[in-house]
Amino acid sequence: MRHKTWYLFLTLLIIAITVAGCGKSPEALVNEVINTATQWLSGDVTGEIGKTYATDWFEFTIHSIEEVDAYAGYSPIDDCILYDVVITETNIFDTAIPMGTFDFYMDDVSFEEYIWPIDPLDDTMMPETFDLAPGETVRYHMVYEIPSDVTGLMLMYTEVDEEENEGRTFTINISRP
């Protein structure tokens, strides 16, 4: 296994150096390859808003994460705030995959449990469950109700297969004003 890892790393490094003429310095490309390989080998991916990430079954892009006063007429309960997350998902698997509000959750080190999106209020929000057909792309809002005193907030997705085995965890850190 260790040899395969080094072969993969060296292959990625050679590719990075080969395409160095594509507008990035060789140092920047090498650093990008090292960061990508490190995340791939560790299993965890620290994401950014606006970038597309591939899981084993689908690709997703978080377009925005914004604090809002209300959504579709719903206001947060006392001592809570709402976050509106806009996401695009595309099925890259060869069969339909079950998707829904159970996929992406918010977390903080002080939470005792994950926070899931609120139930859909209109057609712009992600349904609780739906099947995403091969090649299909959808765009939805997910709205989270979070305690207002939270710091260190993260939006997360963890790969879990049919046997409940966990894979990579994708994390996007959320800056609070």
Residue pairs with C-beta under 8 A, 6 or more apart in sequence:
5 41
8 37
9 33
9 37
12 33
12 36
12 37
13 30
13 33
15 33
16 26
16 29
16 30
16 32
16 33
17 26
17 29
17 30
19 29
20 26
20 29
24 32
39 45
39 46
43 167
43 168
43 169
44 168
44 169
44 170
44 171
45 53
45 168
45 169
45 170
45 171
46 171
46 172
46 173
47 53
47 62
47 170
47 171
47 172
48 172
49 62
49 63
49 64
49 65
49 172
50 61
50 62
50 63
51 61
52 59
52 60
52 61
53 59
53 60
53 61
53 170
54 92
55 157
55 159
55 167
55 168
55 170
56 93
56 159
56 161
56 167
57 91
57 92
57 93
57 97
57 159
58 89
58 90
58 91
58 92
58 93
58 97
58 99
58 132
59 89
59 90
59 92
60 87
60 88
60 89
60 90
60 157
60 170
61 87
61 88
62 85
62 86
62 87
62 155
62 172
63 86
63 87
63 88
63 139
64 84
64 85
64 86
65 83
65 84
65 85
65 155
65 172
65 174
66 83
66 84
67 81
67 82
67 83
67 84
67 176
67 177
68 82
68 83
68 84
68 143
69 75
69 82
70 76
70 82
71 82
71 84
71 121
71 141
71 143
72 121
72 122
72 124
72 125
73 121
74 82
74 118
74 121
74 143
75 82
76 82
76 145
77 145
79 147
79 148
79 149
80 145
80 146
80 147
80 148
81 145
81 146
81 147
81 148
82 143
82 144
82 145
82 146
83 106
83 143
83 144
83 146
83 153
83 174
84 141
84 142
84 143
85 104
85 117
85 141
85 142
85 143
85 144
85 155
86 139
86 140
86 141
87 104
87 126
87 139
87 140
87 141
87 142
88 137
88 138
88 139
89 99
89 132
89 137
89 138
89 140
90 135
90 136
90 137
91 97
91 132
91 133
91 134
91 135
91 136
91 137
93 134
94 134
95 134
96 131
96 132
96 133
96 134
97 131
97 132
98 129
98 130
98 131
98 132
99 126
99 129
99 130
99 131
99 132
99 138
100 126
100 127
100 128
100 129
100 130
101 116
101 117
101 119
101 120
101 126
101 127
101 128
101 129
101 142
102 116
102 128
102 129
103 157
104 117
104 142
104 155
104 156
104 157
105 114
105 115
105 116
105 155
105 156
105 157
106 114
106 115
106 144
106 146
106 153
106 154
106 155
106 156
106 174
107 114
107 115
107 153
107 154
107 156
108 150
108 151
108 152
108 153
108 154
109 152
110 150
110 151
110 152
111 150
114 156
115 144
115 145
115 146
116 144
117 125
117 126
117 142
117 143
117 144
118 143
118 144
118 145
119 128
120 126
120 127
120 128
121 143
124 140
124 141
125 140
125 141
125 142
125 143
126 140
126 141
126 142
127 140
130 138
132 138
146 153
150 176
151 176
152 173
153 173
153 174
153 176
154 171
154 172
154 173
154 174
155 171
155 172
155 174
156 169
156 170
156 171
156 172
157 169
157 170
158 166
158 167
158 168
158 169
158 170
159 166
159 167
159 168
159 169
160 166
160 167
161 167
